[in-house]
Amino acid sequence: MPWRAGPQPGTTEKILSRNELDPEILTRLVRWEPGLDTSPSGLIRHEWVEEVYLLEGSLHDLTLDETFSAGHFTARPPGMPHGPYRTSEGCVMLEIRYRP
């Protein structure tokens, strides 16, 4: 399964599964290129549960001023604000989205 361009510039993804009736609901691998900064997008909120496991690299949360490394896991309920993020080395994450 090849990497394909992600929805945000500087990202690529591999969609592992997707709900055909609700395409935002999916399981994917997402890769962020070194130097990616999501500050222009500001805080992120969405209507689904999001579970993220950081497989490689690191990610800095600019709001929390905290860096997360490979092995970090988080689960966010719908509507929870998060981000923006920056990664100097790049990272790969497993992301699972579902409705509560």
PyMOL CGO cylinders between C-alpha atoms (Angstrom):
from pymol import cmd
from pymol.cgo import CYLINDER

trace = [
    CYLINDER, 0.00, 0.00, 0.00, 1.71, 3.21, -1.12, 0.3, 1, 1, 1, 1, 1, 1,
    CYLINDER, 1.71, 3.21, -1.12, 1.70, 6.51, 0.76, 0.3, 1, 1, 1, 1, 1, 1,
    CYLINDER, 1.70, 6.51, 0.76, -0.59, 9.11, -0.86, 0.3, 1, 1, 1, 1, 1, 1,
    CYLINDER, -0.59, 9.11, -0.86, -0.89, 12.85, -0.34, 0.3, 1, 1, 1, 1, 1, 1,
    CYLINDER, -0.89, 12.85, -0.34, -2.73, 13.69, 2.88, 0.3, 1, 1, 1, 1, 1, 1,
    CYLINDER, -2.73, 13.69, 2.88, -5.39, 16.36, 3.33, 0.3, 1, 1, 1, 1, 1, 1,
    CYLINDER, -5.39, 16.36, 3.33, -2.87, 18.81, 4.82, 0.3, 1, 1, 1, 1, 1, 1,
    CYLINDER, -2.87, 18.81, 4.82, 0.25, 19.93, 2.94, 0.3, 1, 1, 1, 1, 1, 1,
    CYLINDER, 0.25, 19.93, 2.94, 3.31, 18.15, 4.31, 0.3, 1, 1, 1, 1, 1, 1,
    CYLINDER, 3.31, 18.15, 4.31, 1.43, 14.96, 5.18, 0.3, 1, 1, 1, 1, 1, 1,
    CYLINDER, 1.43, 14.96, 5.18, 1.03, 11.60, 3.50, 0.3, 1, 1, 1, 1, 1, 1,
    CYLINDER, 1.03, 11.60, 3.50, -1.30, 8.80, 4.53, 0.3, 1, 1, 1, 1, 1, 1,
    CYLINDER, -1.30, 8.80, 4.53, -2.24, 5.17, 4.13, 0.3, 1, 1, 1, 1, 1, 1,
    CYLINDER, -2.24, 5.17, 4.13, -5.97, 4.61, 4.64, 0.3, 1, 1, 1, 1, 1, 1,
    CYLINDER, -5.97, 4.61, 4.64, -6.32, 1.19, 6.30, 0.3, 1, 1, 1, 1, 1, 1,
    CYLINDER, -6.32, 1.19, 6.30, -10.12, 1.31, 6.54, 0.3, 1, 1, 1, 1, 1, 1,
    CYLINDER, -10.12, 1.31, 6.54, -12.85, 3.89, 5.96, 0.3, 1, 1, 1, 1, 1, 1,
    CYLINDER, -12.85, 3.89, 5.96, -16.57, 4.03, 6.61, 0.3, 1, 1, 1, 1, 1, 1,
    CYLINDER, -16.57, 4.03, 6.61, -18.09, 4.47, 3.13, 0.3, 1, 1, 1, 1, 1, 1,
    CYLINDER, -18.09, 4.47, 3.13, -21.20, 6.15, 4.58, 0.3, 1, 1, 1, 1, 1, 1,
    CYLINDER, -21.20, 6.15, 4.58, -19.20, 8.44, 6.89, 0.3, 1, 1, 1, 1, 1, 1,
    CYLINDER, -19.20, 8.44, 6.89, -15.79, 9.07, 5.24, 0.3, 1, 1, 1, 1, 1, 1,
    CYLINDER, -15.79, 9.07, 5.24, -14.35, 11.04, 8.18, 0.3, 1, 1, 1, 1, 1, 1,
    CYLINDER, -14.35, 11.04, 8.18, -14.49, 7.79, 10.17, 0.3, 1, 1, 1, 1, 1, 1,
    CYLINDER, -14.49, 7.79, 10.17, -11.32, 5.87, 9.36, 0.3, 1, 1, 1, 1, 1, 1,
    CYLINDER, -11.32, 5.87, 9.36, -8.18, 4.13, 10.48, 0.3, 1, 1, 1, 1, 1, 1,
    CYLINDER, -8.18, 4.13, 10.48, -4.98, 5.37, 8.87, 0.3, 1, 1, 1, 1, 1, 1,
    CYLINDER, -4.98, 5.37, 8.87, -1.26, 5.78, 9.12, 0.3, 1, 1, 1, 1, 1, 1,
    CYLINDER, -1.26, 5.78, 9.12, -0.30, 9.42, 8.69, 0.3, 1, 1, 1, 1, 1, 1,
    CYLINDER, -0.30, 9.42, 8.69, 3.23, 10.70, 8.13, 0.3, 1, 1, 1, 1, 1, 1,
    CYLINDER, 3.23, 10.70, 8.13, 4.23, 14.31, 8.84, 0.3, 1, 1, 1, 1, 1, 1,
    CYLINDER, 4.23, 14.31, 8.84, 7.27, 15.58, 6.99, 0.3, 1, 1, 1, 1, 1, 1,
    CYLINDER, 7.27, 15.58, 6.99, 10.15, 17.16, 8.96, 0.3, 1, 1, 1, 1, 1, 1,
    CYLINDER, 10.15, 17.16, 8.96, 9.48, 20.84, 9.64, 0.3, 1, 1, 1, 1, 1, 1,
    CYLINDER, 9.48, 20.84, 9.64, 5.67, 20.63, 9.38, 0.3, 1, 1, 1, 1, 1, 1,
    CYLINDER, 5.67, 20.63, 9.38, 3.97, 23.34, 11.46, 0.3, 1, 1, 1, 1, 1, 1,
    CYLINDER, 3.97, 23.34, 11.46, 0.16, 23.40, 11.74, 0.3, 1, 1, 1, 1, 1, 1,
    CYLINDER, 0.16, 23.40, 11.74, 0.06, 26.86, 13.38, 0.3, 1, 1, 1, 1, 1, 1,
    CYLINDER, 0.06, 26.86, 13.38, -1.72, 28.44, 10.39, 0.3, 1, 1, 1, 1, 1, 1,
    CYLINDER, -1.72, 28.44, 10.39, -4.65, 26.04, 11.02, 0.3, 1, 1, 1, 1, 1, 1,
    CYLINDER, -4.65, 26.04, 11.02, -4.90, 27.01, 14.71, 0.3, 1, 1, 1, 1, 1, 1,
    CYLINDER, -4.90, 27.01, 14.71, -6.72, 24.80, 17.20, 0.3, 1, 1, 1, 1, 1, 1,
    CYLINDER, -6.72, 24.80, 17.20, -8.31, 21.64, 15.83, 0.3, 1, 1, 1, 1, 1, 1,
    CYLINDER, -8.31, 21.64, 15.83, -11.78, 20.35, 16.79, 0.3, 1, 1, 1, 1, 1, 1,
    CYLINDER, -11.78, 20.35, 16.79, -13.85, 17.59, 15.25, 0.3, 1, 1, 1, 1, 1, 1,
    CYLINDER, -13.85, 17.59, 15.25, -17.05, 15.65, 15.85, 0.3, 1, 1, 1, 1, 1, 1,
    CYLINDER, -17.05, 15.65, 15.85, -15.56, 12.18, 16.31, 0.3, 1, 1, 1, 1, 1, 1,
    CYLINDER, -15.56, 12.18, 16.31, -13.44, 10.34, 18.86, 0.3, 1, 1, 1, 1, 1, 1,
    CYLINDER, -13.44, 10.34, 18.86, -9.80, 10.31, 17.79, 0.3, 1, 1, 1, 1, 1, 1,
    CYLINDER, -9.80, 10.31, 17.79, -7.21, 7.88, 19.11, 0.3, 1, 1, 1, 1, 1, 1,
    CYLINDER, -7.21, 7.88, 19.11, -3.60, 8.48, 18.08, 0.3, 1, 1, 1, 1, 1, 1,
    CYLINDER, -3.60, 8.48, 18.08, -0.52, 6.34, 18.69, 0.3, 1, 1, 1, 1, 1, 1,
    CYLINDER, -0.52, 6.34, 18.69, 2.83, 7.90, 17.75, 0.3, 1, 1, 1, 1, 1, 1,
    CYLINDER, 2.83, 7.90, 17.75, 4.89, 5.21, 16.00, 0.3, 1, 1, 1, 1, 1, 1,
    CYLINDER, 4.89, 5.21, 16.00, 8.00, 7.14, 14.92, 0.3, 1, 1, 1, 1, 1, 1,
    CYLINDER, 8.00, 7.14, 14.92, 9.53, 10.56, 15.50, 0.3, 1, 1, 1, 1, 1, 1,
    CYLINDER, 9.53, 10.56, 15.50, 8.20, 13.31, 17.73, 0.3, 1, 1, 1, 1, 1, 1,
    CYLINDER, 8.20, 13.31, 17.73, 5.55, 16.00, 17.76, 0.3, 1, 1, 1, 1, 1, 1,
    CYLINDER, 5.55, 16.00, 17.76, 5.50, 19.26, 19.76, 0.3, 1, 1, 1, 1, 1, 1,
    CYLINDER, 5.50, 19.26, 19.76, 2.13, 20.56, 20.98, 0.3, 1, 1, 1, 1, 1, 1,
    CYLINDER, 2.13, 20.56, 20.98, 2.45, 24.35, 20.77, 0.3, 1, 1, 1, 1, 1, 1,
    CYLINDER, 2.45, 24.35, 20.77, -0.50, 25.02, 23.10, 0.3, 1, 1, 1, 1, 1, 1,
    CYLINDER, -0.50, 25.02, 23.10, 0.69, 22.69, 25.87, 0.3, 1, 1, 1, 1, 1, 1,
    CYLINDER, 0.69, 22.69, 25.87, 4.40, 23.37, 25.15, 0.3, 1, 1, 1, 1, 1, 1,
    CYLINDER, 4.40, 23.37, 25.15, 4.96, 19.63, 25.42, 0.3, 1, 1, 1, 1, 1, 1,
    CYLINDER, 4.96, 19.63, 25.42, 6.79, 17.22, 23.10, 0.3, 1, 1, 1, 1, 1, 1,
    CYLINDER, 6.79, 17.22, 23.10, 5.44, 13.73, 22.50, 0.3, 1, 1, 1, 1, 1, 1,
    CYLINDER, 5.44, 13.73, 22.50, 7.69, 10.92, 21.22, 0.3, 1, 1, 1, 1, 1, 1,
    CYLINDER, 7.69, 10.92, 21.22, 7.24, 7.47, 19.70, 0.3, 1, 1, 1, 1, 1, 1,
    CYLINDER, 7.24, 7.47, 19.70, 5.15, 5.32, 22.02, 0.3, 1, 1, 1, 1, 1, 1,
    CYLINDER, 5.15, 5.32, 22.02, 2.85, 8.16, 23.13, 0.3, 1, 1, 1, 1, 1, 1,
    CYLINDER, 2.85, 8.16, 23.13, -0.90, 7.46, 22.97, 0.3, 1, 1, 1, 1, 1, 1,
    CYLINDER, -0.90, 7.46, 22.97, -3.82, 9.86, 23.32, 0.3, 1, 1, 1, 1, 1, 1,
    CYLINDER, -3.82, 9.86, 23.32, -7.61, 9.61, 22.98, 0.3, 1, 1, 1, 1, 1, 1,
    CYLINDER, -7.61, 9.61, 22.98, -9.64, 12.76, 22.34, 0.3, 1, 1, 1, 1, 1, 1,
    CYLINDER, -9.64, 12.76, 22.34, -13.41, 13.01, 22.77, 0.3, 1, 1, 1, 1, 1, 1,
    CYLINDER, -13.41, 13.01, 22.77, -15.50, 14.88, 20.20, 0.3, 1, 1, 1, 1, 1, 1,
    CYLINDER, -15.50, 14.88, 20.20, -15.06, 18.65, 20.37, 0.3, 1, 1, 1, 1, 1, 1,
    CYLINDER, -15.06, 18.65, 20.37, -11.82, 18.58, 22.37, 0.3, 1, 1, 1, 1, 1, 1,
    CYLINDER, -11.82, 18.58, 22.37, -9.51, 21.37, 21.16, 0.3, 1, 1, 1, 1, 1, 1,
    CYLINDER, -9.51, 21.37, 21.16, -5.95, 20.28, 20.36, 0.3, 1, 1, 1, 1, 1, 1,
    CYLINDER, -5.95, 20.28, 20.36, -2.90, 21.54, 18.51, 0.3, 1, 1, 1, 1, 1, 1,
    CYLINDER, -2.90, 21.54, 18.51, -1.43, 23.32, 16.76, 0.3, 1, 1, 1, 1, 1, 1,
    CYLINDER, -1.43, 23.32, 16.76, 1.64, 21.12, 16.34, 0.3, 1, 1, 1, 1, 1, 1,
    CYLINDER, 1.64, 21.12, 16.34, 5.18, 21.28, 15.00, 0.3, 1, 1, 1, 1, 1, 1,
    CYLINDER, 5.18, 21.28, 15.00, 7.61, 18.48, 14.20, 0.3, 1, 1, 1, 1, 1, 1,
    CYLINDER, 7.61, 18.48, 14.20, 11.27, 19.09, 13.48, 0.3, 1, 1, 1, 1, 1, 1,
    CYLINDER, 11.27, 19.09, 13.48, 12.17, 15.48, 12.64, 0.3, 1, 1, 1, 1, 1, 1,
    CYLINDER, 12.17, 15.48, 12.64, 8.85, 14.30, 11.21, 0.3, 1, 1, 1, 1, 1, 1,
    CYLINDER, 8.85, 14.30, 11.21, 6.64, 11.57, 12.64, 0.3, 1, 1, 1, 1, 1, 1,
    CYLINDER, 6.64, 11.57, 12.64, 4.36, 8.66, 11.78, 0.3, 1, 1, 1, 1, 1, 1,
    CYLINDER, 4.36, 8.66, 11.78, 1.09, 8.07, 13.66, 0.3, 1, 1, 1, 1, 1, 1,
    CYLINDER, 1.09, 8.07, 13.66, -1.66, 5.49, 13.73, 0.3, 1, 1, 1, 1, 1, 1,
    CYLINDER, -1.66, 5.49, 13.73, -4.96, 7.38, 13.86, 0.3, 1, 1, 1, 1, 1, 1,
    CYLINDER, -4.96, 7.38, 13.86, -8.34, 5.79, 14.59, 0.3, 1, 1, 1, 1, 1, 1,
    CYLINDER, -8.34, 5.79, 14.59, -11.54, 7.85, 14.32, 0.3, 1, 1, 1, 1, 1, 1,
    CYLINDER, -11.54, 7.85, 14.32, -15.02, 6.73, 15.35, 0.3, 1, 1, 1, 1, 1, 1,
    CYLINDER, -15.02, 6.73, 15.35, -18.36, 8.12, 16.52, 0.3, 1, 1, 1, 1, 1, 1,
    CYLINDER, -18.36, 8.12, 16.52, -19.20, 7.79, 20.22, 0.3, 1, 1, 1, 1, 1, 1,
]
cmd.load_cgo(trace, "trace")
